[in-house]
Amino acid sequence: MASSAEVKGKGGFGSKIGFVLAAAGSAVGLGNIWRFPYLAAKYGGGLFLIIYIILAVTFGFTLMITEIAIGRRTGKSVIGAYKSIDKRFSFLGWLAALVPVIITPYYCVIGGWVLKYLFTFAGGMGTEAAGDGSFFSGFIGEAGQPTVYFFVFLILTALVVMLGVEKGIERISKFMMPVLVVLTLGIAIYTMTLDGAGGGLKYYLLPNFDGFTFEKLLKTIAAAMGQLFYSMSLAMGIMVTYGSYMRKQDSLEKSVRQIEVFDTGIAVLAGLIIVPAVFVFSGGDAGALNAGPGLMFITLPNVFQSMLGGQIVGTVFFVLVALAAMTSSISLMETVVSIIMEKFKLRRIPACLITIAICAILGMLSVLGYSSWDKVTLFGMQFLDFFDFISNNIMMPIVALITCILIGWVTKPKYIEDEVLVSETKFRGKKLVTVMLKFVCIVCMIIILITPFVTKL
């Protein structure tokens, strides 16, 4: 039985494992590698892990199965999907479509930074990357090299997307995801053998209730919910797009559970790599686990430099990060390409070329925002920081909120149940999804939206 996407000539995943690995690859990205460990360290270690896992199997599961079901049932890209559900919600499709258009360019810029560090360590120059951060600031402070690496990463991503869903995305995901898992496990095991790593392991895995208050609990929950968007590729049109490529005979509910296991497992393992290693390097200073580019591009090179065989470990680590970044950028670009193909009735190659042009223009703003145009800001933020804030803190929660209202109260959760039952005899998560869509997820979205404006996380 073919999916509606295949019938319409868009192409589709050739197997269930191909879909799961591609969707998991989308979910496993830069947010898993550096943002998850940082947040876990900041918000009580094991306490954050427990809250995150609970949210992943409830909140995350509900939003993911909803988006994939919408995509598979409609067989359309995100704009067409929401319009076909209810024409009054057509604006939601356009809003969701803007998210990957904004994220893809600056994500490829950061992917270029990762390639720079990969080549630096692979070339035996890891020592140069260590230090006080001058290597990183010097690199992004010029326009030349960041532009080259940005375009290399962008073109590599586009080449996979140009090959199509089954021959490109599915095939590369079947290769990249197992390699990514093996590399993550290998580096995590190595890191935990370092002298003093036990202290970092304890700091990361055991709940820390020091100074615990109700306000801190709310901040932790908000941080964990926000991380779910990063970790699970939610509210950015990706899962709707991938759902439109999913075969009707493949179990929707089981697939989502498997994607969750991949995604959460990699995130937890990333913490086992980063937290103990930084803990050892910093002498137990939790402040060394700073957020943002500093952790990956300044702190970790110093950590690798202090290790025996750090040059090799650093190289393998940045191979891992590059793979994670690439699997996510592929899904982001595919979402944009799918929209262009559907709206303008174009074939894949022309749609890819248009997407490359859009990414080149918007991406160069992020590149130049740290060099030639570093004095130009939007609301006090550099271009890349502004694009990140507007997409992740504003647009994605709004998309998720309105989606919950649409499916929870307008079409009713039976819309999702009917699609799940196409490939299953029973929808085991029916009651959970119904309660989450109608009540809990809506409250969660409101918390995420207002938290940045009422408190500093």
C-alpha positions in Angstrom: 0.0 0.0 0.0 1.5 3.3 -1.0 1.4 6.5 1.0 -0.6 9.5 -0.4 2.8 11.2 -0.9 3.9 8.4 -3.2 0.7 8.5 -5.2 1.1 12.2 -5.8 4.6 11.7 -7.1 6.4 13.4 -4.2 8.3 10.2 -3.3 8.2 8.5 0.1 10.2 6.4 2.5 10.7 2.9 1.3 10.7 1.3 4.7 9.6 1.8 8.3 13.2 1.8 9.5 14.1 4.4 6.9 11.3 6.7 8.2 12.3 6.1 11.8 16.0 6.8 11.2 15.3 9.8 9.1 12.9 11.3 11.7 15.3 10.4 14.5 18.1 12.0 12.5 16.1 15.2 12.2 15.5 15.1 16.0 19.1 14.4 16.9 20.9 17.7 16.2 23.1 20.3 17.8 20.5 20.9 20.5 21.1 17.3 21.8 24.9 17.6 21.8 25.5 20.8 23.6 22.2 22.3 24.8 20.8 19.2 26.6 23.9 18.6 28.7 24.1 22.3 29.6 20.5 22.5 30.7 20.8 19.2 32.7 23.8 20.6 34.6 22.0 24.0 35.2 18.7 22.6 36.4 19.5 20.0 39.0 21.1 17.2 37.0 19.0 14.1 37.5 16.0 16.2 38.4 16.1 17.7 34.9 16.6 14.3 33.3 13.5 12.9 35.1 11.3 15.8 34.2 12.6 15.8 30.6 11.9 12.0 30.2 8.4 12.4 31.7 7.7 15.3 29.3 9.2 13.4 26.3 6.8 10.4 26.7 3.8 12.6 27.3 4.1 16.1 25.9 6.6 15.2 23.2 4.9 12.0 22.2 1.6 13.8 21.8 2.9 16.6 19.6 5.0 14.3 17.5 2.3 11.7 16.8 -0.1 14.6 16.0 2.2 16.2 13.5 3.2 12.9 11.8 -0.5 11.9 11.6 -1.4 15.2 10.1 1.3 14.7 7.4 0.4 11.1 6.6 -3.3 11.7 6.6 -3.1 14.7 4.2 -0.1 13.7 2.2 0.8 17.3 1.9 3.6 19.8 2.9 2.9 21.8 6.0 1.0 24.7 4.3 -1.3 22.4 2.4 -1.7 20.1 5.3 -3.2 22.6 7.7 -5.4 24.1 4.9 -6.9 20.7 4.1 -7.8 20.2 7.8 -9.6 23.5 8.1 -9.4 26.4 5.8 -9.8 28.8 8.7 -6.4 27.6 9.9 -4.5 28.1 6.6 -2.5 30.8 8.3 -1.1 28.2 10.7 0.5 26.4 7.8 2.2 29.5 6.6 3.4 30.3 10.1 4.8 26.8 10.5 6.5 27.0 7.1 8.3 30.2 8.0 10.1 28.4 10.9 12.4 26.1 8.8 12.9 29.0 6.3 14.3 31.1 9.2 16.2 28.2 10.9 17.8 26.4 8.0 20.2 29.3 6.9 21.6 30.0 10.4 21.8 26.3 11.2 24.0 25.8 8.2 26.2 28.6 9.4 26.7 26.8 12.7 27.2 23.6 10.8 30.0 25.4 8.9 31.6 26.2 12.3 31.5 22.5 13.2 33.2 21.6 9.9 35.9 24.2 10.6 36.7 22.6 14.0 36.5 19.1 12.5 39.1 19.9 9.9 41.2 21.7 12.6 41.3 18.7 14.8 41.6 16.2 11.9 44.6 18.2 10.6 46.4 17.9 14.0 45.9 21.5 15.0 43.6 21.0 18.0 46.1 22.9 20.1 45.3 26.0 18.1 41.6 25.7 18.9 42.3 25.5 22.7 42.9 28.6 24.7 40.9 31.6 25.8 38.5 31.6 22.9 40.5 33.9 20.6 40.6 31.1 18.0 36.8 31.0 17.8 36.3 34.7 18.0 39.0 35.3 15.4 37.4 32.7 13.1 33.8 34.1 13.2 35.1 37.6 13.3 36.2 37.5 9.6 33.9 37.0 6.7 36.1 34.8 4.5 36.4 31.4 6.2 33.0 31.3 7.8 31.5 32.0 4.4 33.4 29.1 2.7 32.5 26.6 5.5 28.8 27.8 5.5 28.5 27.2 1.7 30.3 23.8 2.0 27.8 22.7 4.7 24.9 24.1 2.7 25.8 22.4 -0.5 26.5 19.0 1.2 23.0 19.3 2.7 21.4 20.2 -0.6 23.1 17.3 -2.4 21.4 14.8 -0.2 18.0 16.6 -0.5 18.4 16.7 -4.3 18.6 12.9 -4.4 15.1 12.7 -3.0 13.4 11.0 -0.1 14.3 7.4 -0.6 17.5 7.6 -2.5 18.8 10.6 -0.6 17.4 11.2 2.9 16.5 7.6 3.7 19.8 6.1 2.4 22.0 8.7 4.1 20.0 8.3 7.4 20.5 4.5 7.4 24.2 5.2 7.2 24.6 8.2 9.5 22.4 7.2 12.4 24.1 3.9 13.3 27.5 5.6 12.9 26.3 8.5 15.2 25.1 6.0 17.8 28.3 4.1 17.8 30.4 7.2 18.0 28.3 8.6 20.9 28.6 5.4 22.8 32.3 5.1 22.2 33.2 8.6 23.3 30.8 8.4 26.3 32.5 5.2 27.5 36.0 6.8 27.0 35.0 10.0 28.9 33.7 8.1 31.9 37.1 6.4 32.3 38.8 9.7 32.9 40.2 10.3 36.4 37.7 12.3 38.4 34.8 11.6 35.9 32.8 10.0 38.7 32.2 13.5 40.2 30.8 14.7 36.9 28.7 11.6 36.5 27.2 12.1 39.9 26.6 15.8 39.2 24.8 14.9 35.9 22.7 11.9 37.0 21.7 12.5 40.6 18.9 14.9 41.4 20.2 18.1 43.0 17.7 19.8 45.4 20.0 22.5 46.7 18.1 25.7 46.8 15.1 24.0 45.4 12.0 26.2 45.2 8.7 26.1 43.4 10.0 28.9 41.1 13.0 26.8 40.3 10.7 23.8 39.5 8.7 25.9 37.1 12.0 27.1 35.4 13.2 23.5 35.1 9.9 22.4 33.6 9.9 25.3 31.1 13.5 24.6 30.2 12.8 20.9 29.6 9.7 21.7 27.5 11.7 24.2 25.5 14.4 21.6 24.9 11.8 19.2 23.5 11.3 21.5 20.6 15.0 21.5 19.9 15.4 17.7 20.5 12.3 16.4 18.7 12.0 18.8 15.7 8.5 19.8 16.8 6.4 22.8 15.5 8.7 23.5 12.5 6.9 21.5 9.8 9.5 18.7 9.7 7.4 16.0 11.2 4.4 17.0 9.1 6.6 16.8 6.0 8.2 13.4 7.0 4.7 12.1 7.9 3.5 12.9 4.4 6.2 10.5 3.1 5.4 7.7 5.6 3.8 4.5 4.3 0.2 3.8 5.4 1.0 0.3 6.5 3.7 1.3 9.0 2.8 1.6 12.6 2.5 5.2 13.5 2.5 4.8 17.3 5.4 2.4 17.4 7.4 4.6 15.1 7.0 7.6 17.3 8.1 5.6 20.4 11.2 4.4 18.5 12.1 8.0 17.4 11.8 9.1 21.1 14.1 6.4 22.2 16.8 7.4 19.6 16.5 11.0 20.4 16.4 10.9 24.2 19.1 8.2 24.2 21.5 10.3 22.2 20.8 13.4 24.3 21.5 11.5 27.6 24.6 10.0 26.1 25.8 13.4 25.0 25.5 14.5 28.6 27.7 11.5 29.6 30.3 12.8 27.2 30.3 16.5 28.0 29.4 16.9 31.7 32.0 14.5 33.2 34.7 15.7 30.8 34.1 19.4 31.5 33.8 18.6 35.2 37.2 17.0 35.2 38.8 19.8 33.2 37.3 22.6 35.3 38.0 21.0 38.7 34.3 20.6 39.4 33.3 24.1 38.4 29.7 23.8 37.1 30.0 27.3 35.6 32.3 25.8 32.9 29.2 24.2 31.4 28.2 27.5 29.8 25.5 27.7 27.2 25.8 28.6 23.6 28.7 28.3 21.2 31.2 28.8 24.0 30.7 25.3 25.4 31.3 23.5 22.0 33.8 25.8 20.4 35.9 27.1 23.4 35.4 24.9 26.5 35.5 21.5 24.8 38.6 22.1 22.7 40.4 22.9 26.0 39.0 19.7 27.5 40.3 17.6 24.6 43.6 19.4 24.8 44.0 18.3 28.5 43.2 14.6 27.6 45.6 11.9 26.7 44.8 11.3 23.0 42.7 14.4 23.0 43.5 15.1 19.4 41.8 11.9 18.3 38.9 12.2 20.7 38.3 15.8 19.5 38.3 14.7 15.9 35.9 11.9 16.6 33.7 14.2 18.7 33.4 16.8 15.9 32.7 14.0 13.4 29.8 13.1 15.7 28.6 16.7 15.9 28.9 17.2 12.1 26.8 14.1 11.5 24.1 15.3 14.0 24.1 18.7 12.5 23.8 17.3 9.0 20.9 15.0 9.7 19.0 17.9 11.1 19.8 20.4 8.4 18.7 17.8 5.8 15.3 17.6 7.4 15.0 21.4 7.7 15.9 21.9 4.0 13.6 19.1 2.9 10.7 20.8 4.6 11.4 24.0 2.7 11.9 22.2 -0.6 8.6 20.2 0.0 6.7 23.5 0.5 8.2 25.0 -2.7 7.5 21.9 -4.8 3.9 21.8 -3.7 3.1 25.5 -3.8 4.8 26.3 -7.2 4.4 22.9 -8.8 8.1 22.5 -9.3 10.3 19.5 -9.6 12.8 18.7 -6.8 16.0 20.1 -8.4 14.6 23.6 -9.2 13.0 23.7 -5.7 16.4 22.8 -4.2 18.1 25.6 -6.1 15.6 28.2 -4.9 16.1 26.9 -1.4 19.8 27.2 -1.7 19.4 30.8 -2.9 17.2 31.7 0.1 19.6 30.0 2.5 22.6 31.8 0.9 21.0 35.3 1.4 19.7 34.8 4.9 22.7 32.7 6.0 25.1 35.5 4.9 23.3 37.8 7.3 24.3 35.5 10.2 27.9 35.1 8.8 28.4 38.9 8.5 26.6 39.6 11.7 29.7 38.5 13.6 32.2 40.2 11.2 31.6 43.0 8.7 28.2 43.9 10.1 28.8 43.2 13.8 27.5 46.7 14.7 24.2 46.0 13.1 21.7 44.4 15.5 18.0 43.6 15.6 16.4 44.4 19.0 19.9 44.4 20.5 20.7 40.9 19.1 23.1 39.7 16.3 21.3 38.4 13.2 21.9 34.7 14.2 20.7 35.3 17.8 17.6 37.1 16.6 16.7 34.4 14.1 17.2 31.8 16.8 15.0 33.7 19.3 12.2 34.6 17.0 11.9 31.0 15.7 12.4 29.0 18.9 11.0 31.3 21.6 8.1 32.8 19.7 7.0 31.1 16.5 7.4 27.4 17.4 5.4 27.6 20.7 2.7 29.6 18.9 2.5 26.9 16.1 2.3 24.1 18.7 -0.3 26.0 20.7 -2.6 26.6 17.8 -2.1 23.1 16.5 -3.3 21.8 19.9 -6.4 24.1 19.7 -7.1 22.9 16.2 -6.8 19.2 16.8 -7.9 19.2 20.4 -11.0 21.3 20.1 -11.9 21.9 16.4 -11.4 18.6 14.7 -11.2 16.7 18.0 -8.5 14.1 18.8 -10.4 11.5 16.8 -8.7 13.0 13.7 -5.4 11.6 15.0 -6.9 8.4 16.3 -8.4 7.6 12.9 -5.0 7.9 11.2 -3.3 5.8 13.8 -5.8 3.0 13.4 -5.1 2.9 9.6 -2.0 0.8 10.5 -2.9 -0.5 14.0 -5.7 -2.4 15.7 -5.6 -0.3 18.8 -4.4 3.2 19.7 -2.8 2.6 23.1 -2.0 6.3 23.7 -5.5 7.5 22.9 -6.5 8.7 26.4 -3.1 10.3 26.9 -3.1 12.2 23.6 -6.7 13.4 24.1 -5.9 14.9 27.6 -2.6 16.3 26.5 -4.0 17.9 23.3 -7.1 19.4 25.0 -5.6 20.6 28.2 -2.0 19.9 29.3 -0.2 20.9 26.0 -2.0 24.2 25.8 -0.9 25.1 29.3 2.6 24.0 28.5 2.7 26.2 25.4 1.5 29.2 27.4 4.2 28.6 30.0 6.9 28.4 27.3 5.7 31.6 25.7 5.5 33.7 28.8 8.6 32.4 30.7 11.2 34.3 28.7 9.3 37.6 29.3 8.8 37.2 33.0 12.0 35.6 34.1 15.5 35.0 32.9 16.1 31.2 32.5 
